Amino acid sequence: MKTEQTRADNKVEFADIGCGYGGLLIELSPLFPDTLMVGMEIRVKVSDYVKDRISALRKQNLGKYQNIACIRTNAMKFLPNFFQKGQGMVYTITDVKDLHDWMVSHFEEFPLFKRVPEEDLKTDIVVEKLYESTEEGKKVTRNKGDKYIAVFQRIEDLFAKPVT
């Protein structure tokens, strides 16, 4: 078990951009109890709901859900401020084909990311949780809609100076 001091030295490893009502964070928290995760949501009432939901879970499950938090922020403006250079598995999922195609094309054009082959995703527990843990994902399933997923791995920047 990590102490408060060692946990404070860690960095956020999972970010749920547009976390909605926090379903993915809550599903992943017990699976990765020593991994710090943050949900980012731009809507005030929704982010307040997620914060209250996390607080209630912590009270009901002492010692659990200590690795997740939600902040209200505009990820389009401030996302780079939350990570160190070089961090980066990126999971994308949407029910909008045009948005999926747009995200995939931009990541494939960017030289520091490579797409993770679909066969490698079959054993990734995060991918499994992406499909059904969010409220939006559950709604798409109920409506028998399609879901489009792509995962990208940050590759090493051979010319970058080491981060200290």
DSSP file (Angstrom, degrees, kcal/mol; ACC not computed):
  #  RESIDUE AA STRUCTURE BP1 BP2  ACC     N-H-->O    O-->H-N    N-H-->O    O-->H-N    TCO  KAPPA ALPHA  PHI   PSI    X-CA   Y-CA   Z-CA
    1    1 A M              0   0    0      0, 0.0     2,-0.2     0, 0.0    33,-0.0   0.000 360.0 360.0 360.0 135.7    0.0    0.0    0.0
    2    2 A K        -     0   0    0      1,-0.1     2,-0.1     4,-0.1     0, 0.0  -0.524 360.0-129.7 -79.3 143.0    1.3    3.4   -0.9
    3    3 A T     >  -     0   0    0     -2,-0.2     4,-2.4     1,-0.1     5,-0.2  -0.397  28.4-103.8 -82.6 168.1    1.8    6.0    1.8
    4    4 A E  H  > S+     0   0    0      1,-0.2     4,-2.0     2,-0.2     5,-0.1   0.884 121.3  52.6 -59.0 -38.1    0.5    9.5    1.5
    5    5 A Q  H  > S+     0   0    0      2,-0.2     4,-1.1     1,-0.2    -1,-0.2   0.944 111.3  43.3 -66.2 -47.8    4.0   10.8    0.8
    6    6 A T  H  > S+     0   0    0      1,-0.2     4,-0.6     2,-0.2     3,-0.3   0.878 113.1  52.9 -67.9 -34.6    4.7    8.3   -2.1
    7    7 A R  H >< S+     0   0    0     -4,-2.4     3,-1.1     1,-0.2    -1,-0.2   0.895 105.0  55.5 -64.7 -38.5    1.2    8.9   -3.5
    8    8 A A  H 3< S+     0   0    0     -4,-2.0    -1,-0.2     1,-0.3    -2,-0.2   0.779 104.4  54.9 -64.8 -25.8    1.9   12.6   -3.5
    9    9 A D  H 3< S+     0   0    0     -4,-1.1    -1,-0.3    -3,-0.3    -2,-0.2   0.638  93.6  91.7 -81.8 -14.2    5.0   12.1   -5.6
   10   10 A N  S << S-     0   0    0     -3,-1.1     2,-0.3    -4,-0.6    25,-0.0  -0.271  70.1-130.9 -77.8 165.4    3.1   10.2   -8.3
   11   11 A K        -     0   0    0     25,-0.0    25,-0.5    -2,-0.0     2,-0.2  -0.801  31.6 -89.6-113.4 159.2    1.6   11.6  -11.4
   12   12 A V        +     0   0    0     -2,-0.3    25,-0.2    70,-0.3     3,-0.1  -0.488  41.4 176.7 -64.7 129.8   -1.9   11.2  -12.8
   13   13 A E        +     0   0    0     23,-2.5     2,-0.5     1,-0.2    24,-0.2   0.672  63.5  47.2-109.9 -25.5   -1.8    8.3  -15.2
   14   14 A F  E     +a   37   0A   0     22,-1.7    24,-2.3     2,-0.0     2,-0.4  -0.975  60.2 179.0-120.2 131.0   -5.5    8.1  -16.3
   15   15 A A  E     -a   38   0A   0     -2,-0.5     2,-0.8    22,-0.2    24,-0.2  -0.998  15.6-156.7-128.5 130.3   -7.5   11.1  -17.4
   16   16 A D  E >   -a   39   0A   0     22,-2.5    24,-2.8    -2,-0.4     3,-0.7  -0.885  16.3-153.6-105.9 101.8  -11.1   10.8  -18.5
   17   17 A I  E 3  S+a   40   0A   0     -2,-0.8    24,-0.1     1,-0.3    22,-0.1  -0.636  82.6   9.5 -81.4 124.0  -11.7   13.8  -20.7
   18   18 A G  T 3  S-     0   0    0     22,-2.3    -1,-0.3    -2,-0.5    23,-0.2   0.964  82.4-176.8  69.6  54.2  -15.4   14.7  -20.6
   19   19 A C    X   -     0   0    0     21,-1.7     3,-2.2    -3,-0.7     4,-0.4   0.544   7.5-168.0 -69.3  -7.5  -15.9   12.3  -17.8
   20   20 A G  T 3  S-     0   0    0      1,-0.3    -1,-0.2    20,-0.2    30,-0.2  -0.348  70.5  -8.7  57.9-127.7  -19.7   12.9  -17.7
   21   21 A Y  T 3  S-     0   0    0     -2,-0.1    -1,-0.3    28,-0.1    -2,-0.1   0.272 100.7-105.8 -91.7  11.3  -21.1   11.3  -14.5
   22   22 A G  S <> S+     0   0    0     -3,-2.2     4,-2.3     3,-0.1     5,-0.2   0.580  72.5 139.6  85.4  11.0  -17.8    9.5  -13.6
   23   23 A G  H  > S+     0   0    0     -4,-0.4     4,-1.9     1,-0.2   111,-0.2   0.881  73.0  47.8 -57.0 -43.1  -18.8    6.0  -14.5
   24   24 A L  H  > S+     0   0    0     -5,-0.3     4,-2.5     2,-0.2     5,-0.2   0.925 111.3  50.4 -67.1 -43.9  -15.4    5.1  -16.1
   25   25 A L  H  > S+     0   0    0      1,-0.2     4,-2.3     2,-0.2    -1,-0.2   0.926 111.5  48.7 -57.2 -45.1  -13.4    6.5  -13.1
   26   26 A I  H  < S+     0   0    0     -4,-2.3    -1,-0.2     1,-0.2    -2,-0.2   0.839 112.7  47.8 -68.5 -33.9  -15.5    4.5  -10.7
   27   27 A E  H  X S+     0   0    0     -4,-1.9     4,-0.5    -5,-0.2    -1,-0.2   0.890 116.7  42.4 -71.0 -40.2  -15.1    1.3  -12.6
   28   28 A L  H  X S+     0   0    0     -4,-2.5     4,-1.9     1,-0.2     3,-0.4   0.790  96.3  78.3 -79.6 -27.8  -11.4    1.7  -13.0
   29   29 A S  H  < S+     0   0    0     -4,-2.3     3,-0.3     1,-0.3     6,-0.2   0.899  98.3  39.9 -52.0 -52.9  -10.6    2.9   -9.5
   30   30 A P  H  4 S+     0   0    0      0, 0.0    -1,-0.3     0, 0.0    -2,-0.1   0.780 113.7  55.9 -70.6 -23.0  -10.8   -0.6   -7.7
   31   31 A L  H  < S+     0   0    0     -4,-0.5    -2,-0.2    -3,-0.4    -3,-0.1   0.813 122.7  25.6 -74.8 -29.7   -9.0   -2.3  -10.7
   32   32 A F  S >< S+     0   0    0     -4,-1.9     3,-2.0    -3,-0.3    -1,-0.3  -0.568  73.0 165.2-130.8  66.5   -6.0    0.1  -10.4
   33   33 A P  T 3  S+     0   0    0      0, 0.0    -1,-0.1     0, 0.0    33,-0.1   0.696  77.0  47.8 -65.0 -19.8   -6.0    1.2   -6.7
   34   34 A D  T 3  S+     0   0    0      2,-0.1     2,-0.5    -4,-0.1    -5,-0.0   0.271  92.8  94.3-102.7  11.5   -2.5    2.6   -6.8
   35   35 A T  S <  S-     0   0    0     -3,-2.0     2,-0.3    -6,-0.2    -3,-0.1  -0.904  73.4-132.2-106.5 125.9   -3.0    4.6  -10.1
   36   36 A L        -     0   0    0     -2,-0.5   -23,-2.5   -25,-0.5   -22,-1.7  -0.604  29.4-176.8 -79.0 134.1   -4.0    8.2   -9.8
   37   37 A M  E     -ab  14  68A   0     30,-2.8    32,-0.9    -2,-0.3     2,-0.4  -0.968  11.1-166.3-133.5 145.1   -6.9    9.2  -12.1
   38   38 A V  E     -ab  15  69A   0    -24,-2.3   -22,-2.5    -2,-0.3     2,-0.4  -0.998  10.4-149.6-133.7 136.3   -8.7   12.4  -12.8
   39   39 A G  E     -ab  16  70A   0     30,-2.8    32,-2.7    -2,-0.4     2,-0.5  -0.869  13.5-156.9 -98.2 136.5  -12.0   13.1  -14.6
   40   40 A M  E     +ab  17  71A   0    -24,-2.8   -22,-2.3    -2,-0.4   -21,-1.7  -0.967  18.2 168.5-117.9 124.6  -12.2   16.4  -16.4
   41   41 A E  E     - b   0  72A   0     30,-2.1    32,-1.1    -2,-0.5     6,-0.0  -1.000  26.8-159.2-139.0 134.5  -15.6   17.8  -17.1
   42   42 A I  S    S+     0   0    0     -2,-0.4     2,-0.5    30,-0.2    -1,-0.1   0.743  70.1  89.9 -85.6 -24.7  -16.5   21.3  -18.3
   43   43 A R     >  -     0   0    0      1,-0.1     4,-2.7    30,-0.1     5,-0.2  -0.628  67.6-148.9 -82.1 125.4  -20.1   21.4  -17.1
   44   44 A V  H  > S+     0   0    0     -2,-0.5     4,-2.5     1,-0.2     5,-0.2   0.934  94.1  44.6 -58.7 -53.8  -20.4   22.8  -13.5
   45   45 A K  H  > S+     0   0    0      1,-0.2     4,-1.9     2,-0.2    -1,-0.2   0.864 115.1  48.9 -64.2 -35.9  -23.4   20.8  -12.3
   46   46 A V  H  > S+     0   0    0      2,-0.2     4,-2.3     1,-0.2    -1,-0.2   0.925 112.2  47.1 -70.6 -44.0  -22.0   17.5  -13.8
   47   47 A S  H  X S+     0   0    0     -4,-2.7     4,-2.3     1,-0.2    -2,-0.2   0.890 111.6  51.9 -65.7 -36.8  -18.6   18.0  -12.2
   48   48 A D  H  X S+     0   0    0     -4,-2.5     4,-2.3    -5,-0.2    -1,-0.2   0.901 108.5  51.9 -62.8 -39.8  -20.2   18.8   -8.9
   49   49 A Y  H  X S+     0   0    0     -4,-1.9     4,-2.6    -5,-0.2    -2,-0.2   0.926 109.6  48.6 -61.1 -45.4  -22.2   15.7   -9.1
   50   50 A V  H  X S+     0   0    0     -4,-2.3     4,-2.7     2,-0.2     5,-0.2   0.911 110.2  51.3 -64.2 -41.9  -19.1   13.5   -9.8
   51   51 A K  H  X S+     0   0    0     -4,-2.3     4,-2.2     1,-0.2    -1,-0.2   0.925 112.7  45.8 -60.1 -44.2  -17.3   15.1   -6.9
   52   52 A D  H  X S+     0   0    0     -4,-2.3     4,-2.4     2,-0.2    -2,-0.2   0.881 111.4  53.1 -65.2 -38.0  -20.3   14.4   -4.6
   53   53 A R  H  X S+     0   0    0     -4,-2.6     4,-2.3     2,-0.2    -2,-0.2   0.915 110.3  46.8 -63.9 -43.5  -20.5   10.8   -6.0
   54   54 A I  H  X S+     0   0    0     -4,-2.7     4,-2.3     2,-0.2    -2,-0.2   0.920 111.4  51.6 -64.4 -43.6  -16.8   10.2   -5.2
   55   55 A S  H  X S+     0   0    0     -4,-2.2     4,-1.8    -5,-0.2    -2,-0.2   0.912 110.6  48.3 -59.4 -43.8  -17.2   11.6   -1.7
   56   56 A A  H  X S+     0   0    0     -4,-2.4     4,-2.2     1,-0.2    -1,-0.2   0.902 110.2  51.7 -64.9 -41.4  -20.1    9.3   -1.0
   57   57 A L  H  X S+     0   0    0     -4,-2.3     4,-1.8     1,-0.2    -1,-0.2   0.892 108.3  52.1 -62.6 -39.1  -18.3    6.3   -2.3
   58   58 A R  H  < S+     0   0    0     -4,-2.3     6,-0.3     1,-0.2     5,-0.2   0.885 110.9  47.3 -64.7 -38.1  -15.3    7.1   -0.1
   59   59 A K  H  < S+     0   0    0     -4,-1.8     3,-0.4     1,-0.2    -2,-0.2   0.871 116.0  44.1 -70.2 -36.8  -17.7    7.3    3.0
   60   60 A Q  H  < S+     0   0    0     -4,-2.2     2,-0.3     1,-0.2    -2,-0.2   0.737 122.6  37.6 -78.6 -23.4  -19.4    4.0    2.1
   61   61 A N  S >< S-     0   0    0     -4,-1.8     3,-2.5    -5,-0.2    -1,-0.2  -0.673  87.2-148.1-131.4  74.7  -16.2    2.2    1.3
   62   62 A L  T 3  S+     0   0    0     -3,-0.4    -3,-0.1    -2,-0.3     3,-0.1  -0.135  81.6  12.8 -51.8 131.5  -13.5    3.3    3.7
   63   63 A G  T 3  S+     0   0    0      1,-0.3     3,-0.3    -5,-0.2    -1,-0.3   0.346 109.1 101.1  84.9  -6.4  -10.0    3.3    2.2
   64   64 A K    <   +     0   0    0     -3,-2.5    -1,-0.3    -6,-0.3    -3,-0.2  -0.690  68.3  29.1-109.6 164.2  -11.3    2.9   -1.3
   65   65 A Y  S >  S+     0   0    0     -2,-0.2     3,-0.7    -3,-0.1    -1,-0.2   0.715  75.8 127.5  62.7  24.0  -11.8    5.4   -4.2
   66   66 A Q  T 3   +     0   0    0     -3,-0.3    -1,-0.1     1,-0.2    -2,-0.1   0.572  62.6  63.5 -82.3  -9.5   -8.9    7.5   -2.8
   67   67 A N  T 3  S+     0   0    0    -31,-0.1   -30,-2.8   -32,-0.0     2,-0.3   0.328  92.2  74.4 -98.9   6.9   -7.2    7.5   -6.2
   68   68 A I  E <   +b   37   0A   0     -3,-0.7     2,-0.3   -32,-0.2   -30,-0.2  -0.895  48.3 163.0-123.8 152.9   -9.8    9.3   -8.2
   69   69 A A  E     -b   38   0A   0    -32,-0.9   -30,-2.8    -2,-0.3     2,-0.4  -0.968  23.6-138.5-154.8 164.5  -10.9   12.9   -8.4
   70   70 A C  E     -b   39   0A   0     -2,-0.3     2,-0.4   -32,-0.2   -30,-0.2  -0.997  16.5-173.8-131.0 136.8  -12.9   15.2  -10.7
   71   71 A I  E     -b   40   0A   0    -32,-2.7   -30,-2.1    -2,-0.4     2,-0.7  -0.960  26.1-125.2-126.9 148.8  -12.1   18.7  -11.7
   72   72 A R  E     +b   41   0A   0     -2,-0.4     2,-0.3   -32,-0.2   -30,-0.2  -0.837  55.3 132.9 -91.0 119.3  -14.0   21.2  -13.7
   73   73 A T        -     0   0    0    -32,-1.1     2,-0.9    -2,-0.7     3,-0.1  -0.982  62.3-109.9-158.6 163.4  -11.9   22.4  -16.6
   74   74 A N    >>  -     0   0    0     -2,-0.3     4,-2.4     1,-0.2     3,-1.2  -0.874  28.7-168.7-100.2  99.3  -11.7   23.0  -20.3
   75   75 A A  H 3> S+     0   0    0     -2,-0.9     4,-1.9     1,-0.3    -1,-0.2   0.799  82.5  64.5 -62.1 -29.8   -9.5   20.2  -21.5
   76   76 A M  H 34 S+     0   0    0      1,-0.2    -1,-0.3     2,-0.2    -2,-0.0   0.844 114.7  31.5 -63.4 -30.6   -9.2   21.8  -25.0
   77   77 A K  H <4 S+     0   0    0     -3,-1.2    -2,-0.2     1,-0.1    -1,-0.2   0.853 133.3  24.5 -90.3 -39.7   -7.4   24.8  -23.3
   78   78 A F  H >< S+     0   0    0     -4,-2.4     3,-1.7     1,-0.1     4,-0.4   0.401  79.9 109.1-116.3   1.9   -5.6   23.3  -20.4
   79   79 A L  G >< S+     0   0    0     -4,-1.9     3,-2.1     1,-0.3     4,-0.3   0.865  77.6  57.9 -52.9 -44.6   -4.9   19.6  -21.1
   80   80 A P  G >  S+     0   0    0      0, 0.0     3,-0.9     0, 0.0    -1,-0.3   0.762  96.3  65.9 -60.3 -21.5   -1.1   19.9  -21.6
   81   81 A N  G <  S+     0   0    0     -3,-1.7    -2,-0.2     1,-0.2    -3,-0.0   0.639  95.7  57.6 -73.0 -12.5   -0.8   21.4  -18.1
   82   82 A F  G <  S+     0   0    0     -3,-2.1     2,-0.3    -4,-0.4   -70,-0.3   0.511 103.5  52.0 -97.0  -5.7   -1.9   18.1  -16.5
   83   83 A F  S <  S-     0   0    0     -3,-0.9     2,-0.2    -4,-0.3   -70,-0.1  -0.914  74.4-119.7-134.0 155.4    0.8   15.8  -17.9
   84   84 A Q    >   -     0   0    0     -2,-0.3     3,-1.8     1,-0.1    -2,-0.0  -0.594  51.1 -83.9 -86.5 156.0    4.5   15.5  -18.2
   85   85 A K  T 3  S+     0   0    0      1,-0.2    78,-0.1    -2,-0.2    -1,-0.1  -0.349 114.4  25.2 -58.5 133.5    6.1   15.3  -21.6
   86   86 A G  T 3  S+     0   0    0      1,-0.4    -1,-0.2    -3,-0.1     2,-0.1   0.296  84.0 128.4  96.3  -9.9    6.1   11.8  -22.9
   87   87 A Q    <   +     0   0    0     -3,-1.8    -1,-0.4     1,-0.0    -4,-0.0  -0.503  33.8 135.2 -70.7 145.3    3.1   10.4  -21.0
   88   88 A G        +     0   0    0     -2,-0.1    66,-2.3    66,-0.1     2,-0.5   0.381  26.7 142.5 158.1  83.4    0.6    8.7  -23.2
   89   89 A M  E     -C  153   0B   0     64,-0.2     2,-0.5    24,-0.1    64,-0.2  -0.966  40.1-159.9 -96.3 132.0   -1.7    5.9  -23.9
   90   90 A V  E     -C  152   0B   0     62,-3.0    62,-2.8    -2,-0.5     2,-0.5  -0.965   9.1-168.7-119.7 120.9   -4.7    7.5  -25.5
   91   91 A Y  E     -C  151   0B   0     -2,-0.5     2,-0.4    60,-0.2    60,-0.2  -0.921   7.1-174.4-105.8 128.0   -8.0    5.7  -25.6
   92   92 A T  E     +C  150   0B   0     58,-2.9    58,-2.1    -2,-0.5     2,-0.3  -0.973   8.1 168.2-122.5 140.0  -10.8    7.1  -27.8
   93   93 A I  E     +C  149   0B   0     -2,-0.4     2,-0.3    56,-0.2    56,-0.2  -0.978   7.6 150.0-148.4 138.0  -14.4    5.9  -28.0
   94   94 A T  E     -C  148   0B   0     54,-1.8    54,-3.4    -2,-0.3    -2,-0.0  -0.980  44.8-136.9-157.6 160.9  -17.4    7.5  -29.6
   95   95 A D  S    S+     0   0    0     -2,-0.3     2,-0.7    52,-0.2    51,-0.3   0.312  84.3  91.9-102.0   5.9  -20.6    6.6  -31.3
   96   96 A V     >  -     0   0    0      1,-0.2     4,-2.4    52,-0.1     3,-0.2  -0.886  61.5-161.9-105.3 108.1  -20.1    9.3  -33.9
   97   97 A K  H  > S+     0   0    0     -2,-0.7     4,-2.8     1,-0.2     5,-0.2   0.882  89.5  52.5 -59.1 -43.1  -18.3    7.8  -36.9
   98   98 A D  H  > S+     0   0    0      1,-0.2     4,-2.1     2,-0.2    -1,-0.2   0.897 110.7  47.8 -62.3 -39.4  -17.2   11.2  -38.3
   99   99 A L  H  > S+     0   0    0      2,-0.2     4,-2.7    -3,-0.2    -2,-0.2   0.912 111.6  50.8 -66.1 -42.5  -15.6   12.1  -34.9
  100  100 A H  H  X S+     0   0    0     -4,-2.4     4,-2.8     1,-0.2     5,-0.2   0.949 111.2  47.7 -58.0 -50.2  -13.9    8.8  -34.7
  101  101 A D  H  X S+     0   0    0     -4,-2.8     4,-2.4     1,-0.2    -1,-0.2   0.884 111.9  50.8 -60.1 -39.3  -12.4    9.2  -38.2
  102  102 A W  H  X S+     0   0    0     -4,-2.1     4,-2.0    -5,-0.2    -1,-0.2   0.935 112.4  45.4 -64.5 -47.4  -11.3   12.7  -37.3
  103  103 A M  H  X S+     0   0    0     -4,-2.7     4,-2.4     1,-0.2     5,-0.2   0.929 114.2  48.8 -62.9 -45.5   -9.6   11.6  -34.1
  104  104 A V  H  X S+     0   0    0     -4,-2.8     4,-2.8     1,-0.2     5,-0.2   0.924 110.4  50.6 -61.1 -45.4   -7.9    8.6  -35.8
  105  105 A S  H  X S+     0   0    0     -4,-2.4     4,-1.7    -5,-0.2    -1,-0.2   0.899 111.6  48.0 -62.9 -39.2   -6.6   10.7  -38.7
  106  106 A H  H  X S+     0   0    0     -4,-2.0     4,-1.0     2,-0.2    -1,-0.2   0.904 114.0  45.3 -69.8 -40.3   -5.1   13.3  -36.4
  107  107 A F  H  < S+     0   0    0     -4,-2.4     6,-0.3     1,-0.2     3,-0.3   0.897 112.9  51.1 -69.0 -38.1   -3.4   10.8  -34.2
  108  108 A E  H  < S+     0   0    0     -4,-2.8    -1,-0.2    -5,-0.2    -2,-0.2   0.827 109.9  50.3 -68.7 -29.5   -2.1    8.8  -37.2
  109  109 A E  H  < S+     0   0    0     -4,-1.7    -1,-0.2    -5,-0.2    -2,-0.2   0.725  92.2  88.4 -77.3 -21.9   -0.7   12.0  -38.8
  110  110 A F  S >< S-     0   0    0     -4,-1.0     3,-1.4    -3,-0.3    -4,-0.0  -0.677  74.1-145.3 -83.0 123.8    1.1   13.0  -35.6
  111  111 A P  T 3  S+     0   0    0      0, 0.0    -1,-0.1     0, 0.0    -4,-0.1   0.591  90.1  62.1 -70.2 -10.2    4.6   11.4  -35.6
  112  112 A L  T 3  S+     0   0    0     42,-0.1    43,-2.7    -5,-0.1     2,-0.4   0.328  97.2  64.3 -99.9   9.6    4.8   10.7  -31.8
  113  113 A F  E <   -D  154   0B   0     -3,-1.4     2,-0.4    -6,-0.3    41,-0.2  -0.984  57.5-169.9-129.7 143.9    1.8    8.3  -31.6
  114  114 A K  E     -D  153   0B   0     39,-2.2    39,-3.0    -2,-0.4     2,-0.2  -0.981  30.6-110.5-127.6 146.1    1.2    4.9  -33.2
  115  115 A R  E     -D  152   0B   0     -2,-0.4    37,-0.3    37,-0.2     3,-0.0  -0.533  27.2-126.0 -76.1 136.4   -2.1    3.0  -33.2
  116  116 A V        -     0   0    0     35,-3.1    35,-0.4    -2,-0.2     5,-0.1  -0.702  34.5-110.0 -80.0 127.1   -2.3   -0.1  -31.1
  117  117 A P    >>  -     0   0    0      0, 0.0     3,-1.3     0, 0.0     4,-0.7  -0.256  21.4-120.4 -60.2 145.3   -3.4   -3.0  -33.2
  118  118 A E  H >> S+     0   0    0      1,-0.3     3,-1.0     2,-0.2     4,-0.6   0.827 111.2  61.3 -57.4 -35.1   -7.0   -4.2  -32.5
  119  119 A E  H >4 S+     0   0    0      1,-0.3     3,-0.5     2,-0.2    -1,-0.3   0.813 101.1  54.6 -64.4 -27.2   -5.7   -7.7  -31.6
  120  120 A D  H X4 S+     0   0    0     -3,-1.3     3,-0.5     1,-0.2    -1,-0.3   0.684 100.1  62.0 -76.0 -17.9   -3.7   -6.2  -28.8
  121  121 A L  H X< S+     0   0    0     -3,-1.0     3,-1.4    -4,-0.7    -1,-0.2   0.674  81.4  81.0 -81.4 -17.1   -6.9   -4.5  -27.4
  122  122 A K  T << S+     0   0    0     -4,-0.6    -1,-0.2    -3,-0.5    -2,-0.1   0.773  99.4  38.6 -62.8 -26.6   -8.7   -7.8  -26.7
  123  123 A T  T <  S+     0   0    0     -3,-0.5     2,-0.7    -4,-0.2    -1,-0.3   0.319  88.6 109.6-105.2   7.0   -6.8   -8.3  -23.4
  124  124 A D    <>  -     0   0    0     -3,-1.4     4,-1.5     1,-0.2     3,-0.4  -0.756  53.2-160.7 -88.8 112.7   -6.8   -4.7  -22.3
  125  125 A I  H  > S+     0   0    0     -2,-0.7     4,-1.9     1,-0.2    -1,-0.2   0.785  89.3  60.9 -65.2 -27.7   -9.2   -4.4  -19.4
  126  126 A V  H  > S+     0   0    0      2,-0.2     4,-1.9     1,-0.2    -1,-0.2   0.916 102.5  51.3 -65.4 -41.8   -9.5   -0.6  -19.9
  127  127 A V  H  > S+     0   0    0     -3,-0.4     4,-1.2     1,-0.2    -2,-0.2   0.925 107.8  52.7 -60.0 -44.9  -10.9   -1.2  -23.4
  128  128 A E  H  X S+     0   0    0     -4,-1.5     4,-0.7     1,-0.2     3,-0.4   0.913 111.0  46.8 -56.5 -44.2  -13.5   -3.6  -21.9
  129  129 A K  H  X S+     0   0    0     -4,-1.9     4,-2.2     1,-0.2     3,-0.4   0.799 102.5  64.7 -71.1 -29.0  -14.6   -0.9  -19.4
  130  130 A L  H  < S+     0   0    0     -4,-1.9     4,-0.4     1,-0.2    -1,-0.2   0.873  97.4  56.7 -60.3 -37.2  -14.8    1.8  -22.0
  131  131 A Y  H  < S+     0   0    0     -4,-1.2    -1,-0.2    -3,-0.4    -2,-0.2   0.844 125.8   9.3 -66.9 -35.0  -17.6    0.1  -23.8
  132  132 A E  H  < S+     0   0    0     -4,-0.7    -2,-0.2    -3,-0.4    -1,-0.2   0.487 104.2  80.5-129.4  -3.1  -20.1   -0.2  -20.9
  133  133 A S  S  < S+     0   0    0     -4,-2.2     2,-0.2    -5,-0.1    -3,-0.1   0.722  79.1  75.7 -87.7 -18.4  -19.0    1.8  -17.8
  134  134 A T  S  > S-     0   0    0     -4,-0.4     4,-2.2    -5,-0.3     5,-0.2  -0.599  81.2-126.3 -92.1 155.0  -20.1    5.3  -18.9
  135  135 A E  H  > S+     0   0    0     -2,-0.2     4,-2.0     1,-0.2     5,-0.1   0.887 113.2  51.8 -62.7 -38.8  -23.7    6.5  -18.9
  136  136 A E  H  > S+     0   0    0      2,-0.2     4,-2.3     1,-0.2    -1,-0.2   0.913 108.3  51.0 -65.1 -42.5  -23.3    7.5  -22.6
  137  137 A G  H  > S+     0   0    0      1,-0.2     4,-2.0     2,-0.2    -2,-0.2   0.893 109.5  50.2 -61.4 -40.8  -22.0    4.0  -23.5
  138  138 A K  H  X S+     0   0    0     -4,-2.2     4,-2.5     2,-0.2    -1,-0.2   0.885 109.9  51.3 -64.6 -38.9  -24.9    2.3  -21.8
  139  139 A K  H  X S+     0   0    0     -4,-2.0     4,-2.1     2,-0.2    -2,-0.2   0.914 108.7  50.3 -65.4 -42.5  -27.3    4.6  -23.7
  140  140 A V  H  <>S+     0   0    0     -4,-2.3     5,-3.2     1,-0.2    -1,-0.2   0.900 111.2  49.7 -62.8 -40.0  -25.7    3.7  -27.0
  141  141 A T  H ><5S+     0   0    0     -4,-2.0     3,-1.8     3,-0.2    -2,-0.2   0.936 109.3  50.9 -63.4 -46.7  -26.0    0.0  -26.2
  142  142 A R  H 3<5S+     0   0    0     -4,-2.5    -1,-0.2     1,-0.3    -2,-0.2   0.878 112.4  47.0 -57.8 -37.5  -29.7    0.3  -25.2
  143  143 A N  T 3<5S-     0   0    0     -4,-2.1    -1,-0.3    -5,-0.2    -2,-0.2   0.359 113.9-120.7 -86.8   6.2  -30.3    2.1  -28.5
  144  144 A K  T < 5 +     0   0    0     -3,-1.8    -3,-0.2     1,-0.2    -2,-0.1   0.843  59.0 156.9  57.6  37.4  -28.3   -0.6  -30.4
  145  145 A G      < -     0   0    0     -5,-3.2     2,-0.2    -6,-0.2    -1,-0.2  -0.369  43.1-102.3 -86.9 169.9  -25.9    2.0  -31.7
  146  146 A D        -     0   0    0    -51,-0.3     2,-0.4    -2,-0.1    -1,-0.1  -0.597  25.5-153.8 -89.6 153.0  -22.3    1.5  -32.9
  147  147 A K        -     0   0    0     -2,-0.2     2,-0.5   -52,-0.0   -52,-0.2  -0.996   4.0-157.2-127.6 135.3  -19.2    2.3  -30.9
  148  148 A Y  E     -C   94   0B   0    -54,-3.4   -54,-1.8    -2,-0.4     2,-0.4  -0.952  13.7-175.7-116.8 125.3  -15.9    3.2  -32.5
  149  149 A I  E     +C   93   0B   0     -2,-0.5     2,-0.3   -56,-0.2   -56,-0.2  -0.912  10.3 172.1-123.2 146.7  -12.7    2.7  -30.5
  150  150 A A  E     -C   92   0B   0    -58,-2.1   -58,-2.9    -2,-0.4     2,-0.4  -0.974  11.8-161.0-148.7 141.4   -9.1    3.5  -31.2
  151  151 A V  E     -C   91   0B   0    -35,-0.4   -35,-3.1    -2,-0.3     2,-0.4  -0.984   6.8-166.7-127.1 136.0   -6.1    3.4  -28.9
  152  152 A F  E     -CD  90 115B   0    -62,-2.8   -62,-3.0    -2,-0.4     2,-0.5  -0.953   9.3-147.2-125.6 142.7   -2.8    5.1  -29.5
  153  153 A Q  E     -CD  89 114B   0    -39,-3.0   -39,-2.2    -2,-0.4     2,-0.4  -0.904  20.7-124.8-108.6 132.4    0.6    4.6  -27.8
  154  154 A R  E     - D   0 113B   0    -66,-2.3     2,-0.3    -2,-0.5   -41,-0.2  -0.614  29.2-148.5 -71.6 128.4    3.0    7.5  -27.3
  155  155 A I        -     0   0    0    -43,-2.7     2,-0.1    -2,-0.4   -69,-0.0  -0.666  28.2 -86.7 -98.6 159.1    6.3    6.6  -28.9
  156  156 A E        -     0   0    0     -2,-0.3     2,-0.9     1,-0.1    -1,-0.1  -0.395  32.4-132.8 -67.9 134.0    9.7    7.8  -27.6
  157  157 A D    >   -     0   0    0      1,-0.2     3,-1.3    -2,-0.1    -1,-0.1  -0.787  16.7-162.0 -85.9 106.1   10.8   11.1  -28.9
  158  158 A L  T 3  S+     0   0    0     -2,-0.9    -1,-0.2     1,-0.3    -2,-0.0   0.701  86.7  46.9 -66.1 -19.4   14.4   10.3  -29.8
  159  159 A F  T 3  S+     0   0    0      2,-0.1    -1,-0.3    -3,-0.1     2,-0.1   0.457  88.0 108.7-101.8  -1.6   15.4   14.0  -29.9
  160  160 A A  S <  S-     0   0    0     -3,-1.3     3,-0.1     1,-0.1    -4,-0.0  -0.457  70.1-120.5 -78.8 147.8   13.8   15.0  -26.6
  161  161 A K        -     0   0    0     -2,-0.1    -1,-0.1     1,-0.1    -2,-0.1  -0.607  42.3 -93.6 -78.8 145.9   15.9   15.9  -23.6
  162  162 A P        -     0   0    0      0, 0.0     2,-0.5     0, 0.0    -1,-0.1  -0.321  37.5-119.2 -61.8 142.6   15.1   13.7  -20.5
  163  163 A V              0   0    0      1,-0.1   -79,-0.0   -78,-0.1    -3,-0.0  -0.703 360.0 360.0 -82.1 128.5   12.6   15.1  -18.1
  164  164 A T              0   0    0     -2,-0.5    -1,-0.1     0, 0.0     0, 0.0   0.401 360.0 360.0-116.0 360.0   14.0   15.6  -14.7
